[in-house]
Amino acid sequence: MTKPILPLWAALVVAAGSGPIMDAAFPDKGVWPLALVAVAMVLVTLVGRRAGSAFLVGFVAGLAFYLVHIQWASLFLGLLPMTALSFLESLFVGLGAVAMTLAYRWIPRVWPTSLGRLALLPVVLAGLWTAREAWSAVWPYGGFSWGRLAMSQSDSPLSSLFPWLGISGTGFAMVLLVAASVEVARFGGVPRLARVTAVVALGTVLVALPAWPVVADGTMRVAAAQGNGKAGYFDGSTANQLLQAQLDATTPLFDERGVDVVLWPEGTTYADPLTDAYTAGVFDYISSNMHAPLIAQGVTHRNGLYYNTAVLWEAGKGALDLYDKKHPVPFGEYVPDRSFWRPFAPDLIDLIGREYTPGTTDTVFDVNGVIVGINICFDIVDDQILAESVQQGAQVIFASSNTADFGHTDESAQQLAIARIRAMELGRSVVNISTVGLSAVIAPDGTIVQQLPWFTVGTMVQDVALSSTITPAVFLGRQFEWLVSALGLAGLVIGGIGARKKRGA
């Protein structure tokens, strides 16, 4: 068995240090190279470990990251639920660490050649990292895909990988590069110059890969309003107060001409525009004075169920189309298995009174012939929802959110960075509109065309580029994620079987 590079105590210190370093790679700090440093720190701690100590090291690394990275969740959910979520996600990191430490043990034993050490082992490690992120992104209760490695790279030279490989594929490439670099430093079977040259060549290919060309199919003039209303869950604002904030923000735009659509954020109101006459009247008033359809949000009640709903509204016609949020946030927008969880923390569980139902509607609106992809708040981190909207014909993406519960934390900056990544990945303009910021219009190459600051009333009016380009990331969907995850898991299983046979020989 390979001797550990670090004793357990030192491995735990390095693992704990990797968490804040990894977080610093993400916005608001945004020092993207630190993500690669943090991955290297984690990998070094796993070499030569036994399964139990590897789980402990991975768990500590995960907890040190999530407690820092999602501390904004404590403003809304409280310290205990935020810590519980971090604990859960760290269990996944710990299990992934066990798989990777076994790969470090088995792969070199079965394939002790330079090809096995410098190529196969890094591929398996990167695949296992990707598989762990993919698993935690969908389970339990729809998963938690925030904080995936590649989400730190919105300003990185590696960002050109997004339209080719998507978020998961870019993360795979990052771990592959780091794991290969670690093996170059460890492996002595090939001259050092050849090893270093191979890694430099890999890094050069990843950085030099050109962005996928996006062809514009015209423009759409979008007017978006950030009302800065008191839209937090516990702010106590009435539905009419939220509407008034959005109305006041939009009124200065009534003299704008040629607007094709008006966009309001999640947090427009918690009334039902389909049944509430006042809300419907406000929507009519905006659409009529802007001479354009309005896309706004409300809480609709249909067939005895509540939905977080985006509404396409036109004066004189009412609701033309609806999008019901597909993945309401568990323990935020609904409580799964409430009867089971309530006895553990009844005061906390009872605070969450809304019980949104997962939507089944499609993710696009037809706005006078332009197909618009619609997503609400944390939908932006769901690979499937975003890819489906483009596959259904979306020429531009509208991302609405209500970030009022998170104050001046990194959450809004992280979400804006993810929106920029989606623009690059999908080859689409993205209009990211929030109740309180950070709102922005983003070009298909990830460039911010216009941005509104936090907690201010403001508007954006831009002619955004439309496109029907299909990037490789959209064409492949999640199949690349499944492929590299399968490679990692298959390599681990085959390595384990081979190592067992060699031990018994």
C-alpha positions as CSV (number, residue, x, y, z in Angstrom):
1,M,0.0,0.0,0.0
2,T,1.3,3.5,-0.9
3,K,2.5,5.5,2.0
4,P,0.4,8.6,2.7
5,I,2.1,11.9,1.7
6,L,0.8,13.5,4.9
7,P,0.1,12.1,8.4
8,L,-3.5,12.2,9.3
9,W,-3.2,15.3,11.5
10,A,-1.5,17.2,8.7
11,A,-4.0,15.9,6.2
12,L,-6.9,17.2,8.3
13,V,-5.2,20.7,8.6
14,V,-4.7,20.8,4.8
15,A,-8.3,19.6,4.2
16,A,-9.7,22.3,6.5
17,G,-7.6,24.9,4.8
18,S,-8.8,23.8,1.3
19,G,-12.4,24.9,2.1
20,P,-11.8,28.7,2.5
21,I,-9.3,28.6,-0.4
22,M,-11.9,26.9,-2.6
23,D,-14.5,29.5,-1.6
24,A,-12.1,32.4,-2.4
25,A,-12.1,31.1,-6.0
26,F,-15.8,31.9,-6.3
27,P,-17.4,35.4,-6.3
28,D,-17.3,37.7,-4.5
29,K,-13.5,37.3,-4.2
30,G,-13.4,35.5,-7.5
31,V,-9.7,34.5,-7.4
32,W,-10.3,31.6,-9.9
33,P,-6.8,29.9,-9.8
34,L,-7.4,29.1,-6.1
35,A,-10.0,26.4,-7.2
36,L,-7.1,24.4,-8.8
37,V,-5.0,24.9,-5.7
38,A,-7.8,23.7,-3.4
39,V,-8.3,20.6,-5.6
40,A,-4.6,19.8,-5.4
41,M,-4.7,20.2,-1.6
42,V,-7.6,17.7,-1.4
43,L,-6.0,15.1,-3.7
44,V,-2.7,15.2,-1.8
45,T,-4.5,14.5,1.5
46,L,-6.0,11.3,0.0
47,V,-2.9,9.6,-1.4
48,G,-2.2,6.4,0.7
49,R,-5.1,6.9,3.0
50,R,-7.3,4.1,4.3
51,A,-11.1,4.4,3.6
52,G,-12.0,5.6,7.1
53,S,-9.4,8.3,7.3
54,A,-10.1,9.3,3.7
55,F,-13.8,9.8,4.6
56,L,-12.8,11.9,7.6
57,V,-10.4,14.1,5.5
58,G,-13.0,14.5,2.7
59,F,-15.7,15.4,5.2
60,V,-13.6,18.0,6.8
61,A,-12.7,19.5,3.4
62,G,-16.4,19.6,2.5
63,L,-17.5,21.1,5.7
64,A,-14.8,23.8,5.7
65,F,-16.0,24.7,2.2
66,Y,-19.7,24.7,2.6
67,L,-19.8,26.5,6.0
68,V,-18.0,29.4,4.3
69,H,-19.5,29.2,0.8
70,I,-23.2,29.1,1.8
71,Q,-23.1,31.1,5.0
72,W,-25.7,33.4,3.3
73,A,-28.3,30.6,3.8
74,S,-28.2,31.3,7.6
75,L,-29.8,34.7,7.0
76,F,-32.9,33.0,5.7
77,L,-33.0,29.5,7.2
78,G,-31.0,30.2,10.3
79,L,-27.7,28.8,11.5
80,L,-28.9,25.3,12.3
81,P,-30.5,24.5,8.9
82,M,-27.5,26.0,7.1
83,T,-25.1,23.8,9.2
84,A,-27.3,20.8,8.6
85,L,-27.2,21.4,4.8
86,S,-23.4,21.8,5.0
87,F,-23.1,18.6,7.0
88,L,-25.2,16.7,4.4
89,E,-23.2,17.9,1.5
90,S,-19.9,17.1,3.3
91,L,-21.1,13.5,3.7
92,F,-21.1,13.3,-0.1
93,V,-17.6,14.8,-0.3
94,G,-16.5,12.3,2.3
95,L,-17.9,9.4,0.2
96,G,-16.2,10.8,-2.9
97,A,-12.9,11.0,-1.0
98,V,-13.2,7.3,-0.1
99,A,-13.6,6.4,-3.8
100,M,-10.7,8.6,-4.8
101,T,-8.3,7.2,-2.2
102,L,-9.2,3.7,-3.4
103,A,-8.4,4.8,-6.9
104,Y,-5.0,6.0,-5.7
105,R,-4.5,2.5,-4.1
106,W,-5.8,0.3,-6.9
107,I,-5.0,1.9,-10.2
108,P,-1.2,2.0,-9.9
109,R,-1.2,-1.6,-8.6
110,V,-3.1,-2.9,-11.7
111,W,-1.6,-0.4,-14.2
112,P,1.8,0.5,-12.9
113,T,3.0,1.9,-16.2
114,S,3.5,5.6,-17.0
115,L,0.3,5.5,-19.0
116,G,-1.7,4.1,-16.0
117,R,-0.2,6.6,-13.6
118,L,-0.2,9.8,-15.7
119,A,-3.3,9.2,-17.8
120,L,-5.7,6.6,-16.5
121,L,-5.5,7.5,-12.8
122,P,-6.2,11.2,-13.4
123,V,-9.1,10.3,-15.7
124,V,-10.6,8.0,-13.0
125,L,-10.1,10.6,-10.2
126,A,-11.7,13.4,-12.3
127,G,-14.6,11.1,-13.2
128,L,-15.2,10.2,-9.5
129,W,-15.1,13.9,-8.6
130,T,-17.7,14.6,-11.3
131,A,-19.9,11.6,-10.2
132,R,-19.9,12.9,-6.7
133,E,-21.0,16.3,-7.8
134,A,-23.6,14.8,-10.1
135,W,-25.0,12.6,-7.3
136,S,-25.3,15.4,-4.7
137,A,-26.8,17.7,-7.4
138,V,-29.9,15.5,-7.7
139,W,-30.4,13.7,-4.4
140,P,-32.1,13.9,-1.9
141,Y,-35.1,16.1,-2.6
142,G,-33.8,17.3,-5.9
143,G,-30.3,17.7,-4.6
144,F,-28.1,20.8,-4.1
145,S,-25.9,21.7,-7.0
146,W,-24.6,25.0,-5.7
147,G,-20.9,25.3,-5.3
148,R,-19.8,22.9,-8.0
149,L,-16.1,23.3,-8.9
150,A,-16.6,24.8,-12.3
151,M,-18.9,27.5,-11.0
152,S,-15.8,29.3,-9.8
153,Q,-14.6,29.9,-13.4
154,S,-16.8,32.6,-14.9
155,D,-13.8,34.9,-15.3
156,S,-11.2,32.2,-16.0
157,P,-9.5,31.3,-19.3
158,L,-11.1,27.9,-18.8
159,S,-14.5,29.6,-19.4
160,S,-14.2,28.8,-23.1
161,L,-14.9,25.2,-22.1
162,F,-18.4,25.9,-21.0
163,P,-20.1,25.8,-24.4
164,W,-18.1,22.6,-25.3
165,L,-18.4,20.6,-22.1
166,G,-21.0,22.4,-19.8
167,I,-20.5,22.9,-16.1
168,S,-19.8,19.3,-15.2
169,G,-17.5,18.7,-18.1
170,T,-15.5,21.8,-17.2
171,G,-15.2,20.6,-13.7
172,F,-14.0,17.2,-15.0
173,A,-11.3,19.0,-17.1
174,M,-10.1,21.0,-14.1
175,V,-9.7,17.9,-11.8
176,L,-8.0,16.1,-14.7
177,L,-5.5,18.8,-15.1
178,V,-4.7,19.0,-11.3
179,A,-4.7,15.2,-10.8
180,A,-2.2,14.9,-13.7
181,S,0.0,17.6,-12.2
182,V,0.0,15.8,-8.9
183,E,1.1,12.6,-10.6
184,V,3.8,14.4,-12.5
185,A,5.2,15.5,-9.2
186,R,4.9,12.0,-7.7
187,F,5.8,9.6,-10.5
188,G,9.4,8.8,-11.4
189,G,9.0,6.4,-14.2
190,V,9.3,9.0,-17.0
191,P,11.8,11.8,-17.3
192,R,10.6,14.9,-15.5
193,L,10.8,17.1,-18.6
194,A,8.5,14.7,-20.5
195,R,6.0,14.6,-17.6
196,V,5.9,18.4,-17.2
197,T,5.6,18.8,-21.0
198,A,2.6,16.5,-21.1
199,V,0.8,18.5,-18.4
200,V,1.6,21.8,-19.9
201,A,0.3,20.6,-23.2
202,L,-3.0,19.5,-21.6
203,G,-3.4,22.9,-19.8
204,T,-2.6,24.7,-23.1
205,V,-5.3,22.7,-24.9
206,L,-7.9,23.5,-22.3
207,V,-7.1,27.2,-22.2
208,A,-6.6,27.7,-25.9
209,L,-9.8,26.0,-26.9
210,P,-11.8,28.7,-28.8
211,A,-15.2,29.7,-27.7
212,W,-18.0,28.1,-29.7
213,P,-19.2,30.6,-32.3
214,V,-22.7,32.1,-31.7
215,V,-24.7,33.4,-34.6
216,A,-27.2,36.2,-33.8
217,D,-30.7,35.9,-35.2
218,G,-31.8,39.4,-34.5
219,T,-32.5,41.3,-31.3
220,M,-35.2,41.7,-28.7
221,R,-35.7,44.9,-26.8
222,V,-36.1,44.0,-23.2
223,A,-37.1,46.4,-20.3
224,A,-36.4,44.9,-16.9
225,A,-37.2,46.5,-13.5
226,Q,-35.6,46.0,-10.1
227,G,-38.1,47.3,-7.6
228,N,-36.0,47.0,-4.4
229,G,-39.2,46.0,-2.5
230,K,-39.1,44.4,0.9
231,A,-39.5,41.0,-0.7
232,G,-37.8,38.9,2.0
233,Y,-39.7,35.9,3.4
234,F,-40.0,37.5,6.9
235,D,-40.1,41.2,5.8
236,G,-43.9,41.3,6.3
237,S,-44.7,43.2,3.1
238,T,-48.1,42.8,1.7
239,A,-48.7,41.6,-1.9
240,N,-49.8,45.1,-2.9
241,Q,-46.6,46.7,-1.4
242,L,-44.4,44.4,-3.5
243,L,-46.5,45.3,-6.6
244,Q,-46.2,48.9,-5.8
245,A,-42.4,48.7,-5.6
246,Q,-42.3,47.1,-9.1
247,L,-44.8,49.6,-10.5
248,D,-42.9,52.6,-9.2
249,A,-39.7,51.2,-10.7
250,T,-41.3,50.6,-14.1
251,T,-43.3,53.9,-14.4
252,P,-40.3,55.9,-15.7
253,L,-40.1,53.6,-18.6
254,F,-43.5,54.5,-20.0
255,D,-42.0,56.8,-22.5
256,E,-39.7,54.1,-23.9
257,R,-40.6,53.1,-27.4
258,G,-40.0,49.8,-29.2
259,V,-39.9,47.6,-26.1
260,D,-40.8,44.0,-27.0
261,V,-41.2,42.7,-23.5
262,V,-41.2,43.9,-19.8
263,L,-39.5,41.6,-17.3
264,W,-40.2,41.6,-13.5
265,P,-38.4,39.4,-11.0
266,E,-39.5,36.7,-8.7
267,G,-40.9,38.5,-5.7
268,T,-43.3,40.6,-7.8
269,T,-46.2,39.5,-5.5
270,Y,-47.4,36.6,-3.5
271,A,-50.9,37.1,-4.7
272,D,-52.5,35.1,-7.5
273,P,-52.7,37.2,-10.7
274,L,-55.1,34.6,-12.1
275,T,-57.7,35.3,-9.5
276,D,-56.8,38.5,-7.7
277,A,-58.4,41.5,-9.5
278,Y,-56.0,44.1,-8.2
279,T,-52.9,42.2,-9.3
280,A,-54.4,41.5,-12.7
281,G,-55.2,45.3,-13.0
282,V,-51.6,46.2,-12.2
283,F,-50.3,43.8,-14.8
284,D,-52.8,45.2,-17.4
285,Y,-51.7,48.7,-16.5
286,I,-48.0,47.9,-17.1
287,S,-48.6,46.0,-20.3
288,S,-50.9,48.7,-21.7
289,N,-48.6,51.6,-20.9
290,M,-45.4,49.8,-22.1
291,H,-47.2,48.6,-25.3
292,A,-45.6,45.2,-24.6
293,P,-46.3,41.9,-22.8
294,L,-45.2,41.6,-19.2
295,I,-43.5,38.6,-17.7
296,A,-44.0,38.7,-13.9
297,Q,-44.3,36.3,-11.0
298,G,-47.0,35.3,-8.6
299,V,-48.2,32.5,-6.4
300,T,-50.9,30.7,-8.3
301,H,-53.4,28.3,-6.7
302,R,-54.8,25.7,-9.1
303,N,-56.5,22.4,-8.4
304,G,-55.9,22.8,-4.7
305,L,-52.1,23.2,-5.1
306,Y,-49.8,26.2,-4.9
307,Y,-47.1,27.0,-7.5
308,N,-44.3,29.6,-7.8
309,T,-45.4,30.8,-11.2
310,A,-44.0,33.1,-13.9
311,V,-46.8,34.6,-16.0
312,L,-46.7,35.9,-19.5
313,W,-49.4,38.7,-19.4
314,E,-50.8,41.0,-22.1
315,A,-53.3,43.8,-21.5
316,G,-56.8,42.8,-22.6
317,K,-55.9,39.2,-22.9
318,G,-54.6,38.3,-19.4
319,A,-52.3,35.3,-18.9
320,L,-51.0,33.9,-22.1
321,D,-48.7,31.3,-20.7
322,L,-47.4,30.0,-17.3
323,Y,-44.2,28.5,-16.1
324,D,-44.4,26.8,-12.7
325,K,-41.0,26.5,-10.9
326,K,-40.0,22.9,-11.4
327,H,-37.8,22.5,-8.4
328,P,-39.0,24.5,-5.4
329,V,-36.3,24.7,-2.7
330,P,-36.7,22.0,0.0
331,F,-37.0,23.5,3.5
332,G,-37.3,26.9,1.9
333,E,-40.3,26.9,-0.4
334,Y,-41.8,23.6,0.9
335,V,-41.0,21.0,3.5
336,P,-40.7,17.5,2.1
337,D,-41.9,14.8,4.5
338,R,-43.1,17.5,6.9
339,S,-44.5,15.0,9.4
340,F,-41.2,13.3,9.7
341,W,-39.0,16.4,10.0
342,R,-41.2,18.5,12.2
343,P,-40.6,16.7,15.5
344,F,-36.8,17.5,15.1
345,A,-37.3,21.3,14.9
346,P,-41.0,22.2,15.1
347,D,-40.3,26.0,15.4
348,L,-38.1,26.1,12.3
349,I,-40.4,23.8,10.2
350,D,-43.5,25.8,11.1
351,L,-41.8,29.0,9.9
352,I,-42.1,27.6,6.3
353,G,-45.7,28.1,5.6
354,R,-45.6,28.0,1.8
355,E,-45.9,24.6,0.2
356,Y,-45.1,25.0,-3.4
357,T,-45.7,22.1,-5.7
358,P,-43.1,21.1,-8.4
359,G,-44.2,22.4,-11.8
360,T,-44.8,20.3,-14.9
361,T,-45.2,23.1,-17.5
362,D,-42.6,23.6,-20.2
363,T,-39.8,26.2,-19.7
364,V,-40.4,28.5,-22.6
365,F,-42.8,31.4,-23.5
366,D,-43.6,32.5,-27.1
367,V,-43.4,36.3,-26.9
368,N,-44.7,37.6,-30.2
369,G,-42.8,35.0,-32.1
370,V,-39.6,35.0,-30.0
371,I,-39.1,31.9,-27.9
372,V,-37.9,32.9,-24.4
373,G,-36.5,30.4,-21.9
374,I,-37.9,31.0,-18.4
375,N,-36.4,30.0,-15.0
376,I,-37.0,31.1,-11.5
377,C,-34.2,31.7,-9.0
378,F,-32.3,28.5,-8.1
379,D,-33.5,27.0,-11.4
380,I,-30.4,28.6,-12.8
381,V,-28.2,25.9,-11.2
382,D,-30.2,23.1,-12.8
383,D,-28.4,21.8,-15.9
384,Q,-31.5,19.9,-17.2
385,I,-33.9,22.9,-17.0
386,L,-31.6,25.2,-18.8
387,A,-30.6,22.7,-21.5
388,E,-34.3,21.8,-22.1
389,S,-35.3,25.4,-22.6
390,V,-32.8,25.7,-25.5
391,Q,-33.8,22.3,-26.8
392,Q,-37.4,23.7,-26.8
393,G,-36.3,26.6,-29.0
394,A,-35.3,29.3,-26.5
395,Q,-33.5,32.2,-28.3
396,V,-32.8,34.1,-25.1
397,I,-32.9,33.2,-21.4
398,F,-34.8,35.2,-18.7
399,A,-33.6,34.4,-15.1
400,S,-35.7,36.0,-12.4
401,S,-34.9,35.7,-8.7
402,N,-35.7,37.1,-5.3
403,T,-32.5,37.5,-3.3
404,A,-33.9,39.8,-0.7
405,D,-33.4,37.2,2.0
406,F,-29.6,37.1,1.5
407,G,-28.7,40.7,2.1
408,H,-25.2,41.9,1.0
409,T,-23.8,38.4,1.0
410,D,-21.9,36.5,-1.7
411,E,-25.1,34.7,-2.8
412,S,-26.1,37.3,-5.3
413,A,-22.6,37.5,-6.8
414,Q,-22.5,33.7,-7.0
415,Q,-25.8,33.6,-8.8
416,L,-24.8,36.3,-11.2
417,A,-21.6,34.3,-12.0
418,I,-23.7,31.2,-12.7
419,A,-26.0,33.2,-15.0
420,R,-22.9,34.4,-16.9
421,I,-21.7,30.7,-17.2
422,R,-25.1,29.7,-18.5
423,A,-24.9,32.4,-21.2
424,M,-21.6,31.0,-22.4
425,E,-22.7,27.4,-22.0
426,L,-25.9,27.8,-23.9
427,G,-24.8,30.5,-26.4
428,R,-27.7,32.7,-25.3
429,S,-28.1,36.2,-24.0
430,V,-29.3,36.1,-20.3
431,V,-31.4,38.8,-18.6
432,N,-30.8,38.2,-14.9
433,I,-33.4,40.2,-12.9
434,S,-33.7,40.3,-9.2
435,T,-35.9,42.1,-6.7
436,V,-32.9,43.7,-5.0
437,G,-29.9,42.8,-7.3
438,L,-27.5,41.9,-8.6
439,S,-29.5,42.3,-11.9
440,A,-27.7,42.3,-15.2
441,V,-28.0,41.9,-19.0
442,I,-25.4,39.3,-20.1
443,A,-24.2,38.7,-23.7
444,P,-23.7,35.2,-25.0
445,D,-20.0,35.4,-24.4
446,G,-20.6,36.0,-20.7
447,T,-19.9,39.8,-20.9
448,I,-22.0,42.0,-18.6
449,V,-23.7,44.6,-20.9
450,Q,-25.5,46.4,-18.1
451,Q,-25.8,45.9,-14.4
452,L,-27.8,47.3,-11.5
453,P,-26.2,47.6,-8.0
454,W,-27.6,46.0,-4.9
455,F,-30.6,47.3,-3.1
456,T,-31.5,50.2,-5.4
457,V,-34.5,50.9,-7.6
458,G,-33.4,50.7,-11.2
459,T,-34.2,49.6,-14.7
460,M,-32.4,48.1,-17.7
461,V,-33.4,48.6,-21.3
462,Q,-31.3,46.7,-23.8
463,D,-31.5,45.2,-27.3
464,V,-30.4,41.7,-26.5
465,A,-29.1,39.3,-29.1
466,L,-31.2,36.3,-30.1
467,S,-29.7,33.1,-31.3
468,S,-30.6,29.6,-32.4
469,T,-27.1,28.2,-32.1
470,I,-26.8,24.8,-30.5
471,T,-23.6,24.4,-28.5
472,P,-22.0,21.0,-28.0
473,A,-22.9,21.4,-24.3
474,V,-26.6,21.7,-25.2
475,F,-26.4,18.9,-27.8
476,L,-24.8,16.5,-25.4
477,G,-26.9,17.5,-22.4
478,R,-26.0,15.5,-19.4
479,Q,-24.6,12.7,-21.4
480,F,-21.0,13.9,-21.1
481,E,-21.5,14.1,-17.3
482,W,-22.8,10.5,-17.3
483,L,-20.0,9.3,-19.6
484,V,-17.1,10.7,-17.5
485,S,-18.8,9.6,-14.2
486,A,-19.2,6.1,-15.7
487,L,-15.5,6.1,-16.7
488,G,-14.5,7.0,-13.1
489,L,-16.7,4.4,-11.5
490,A,-15.9,1.7,-14.1
491,G,-12.1,2.4,-13.6
492,L,-12.5,2.1,-9.9
493,V,-14.4,-1.1,-10.1
494,I,-12.1,-2.7,-12.6
495,G,-9.1,-1.5,-10.6
496,G,-10.5,-3.0,-7.4
497,I,-11.2,-6.4,-9.1
498,G,-7.7,-6.4,-10.6
499,A,-6.0,-5.4,-7.4
500,R,-7.8,-8.2,-5.6
501,K,-6.7,-10.8,-8.2
502,K,-3.1,-9.6,-7.9
503,R,-3.2,-9.8,-4.2
504,G,-4.5,-13.3,-4.3
505,A,-2.0,-14.5,-7.0
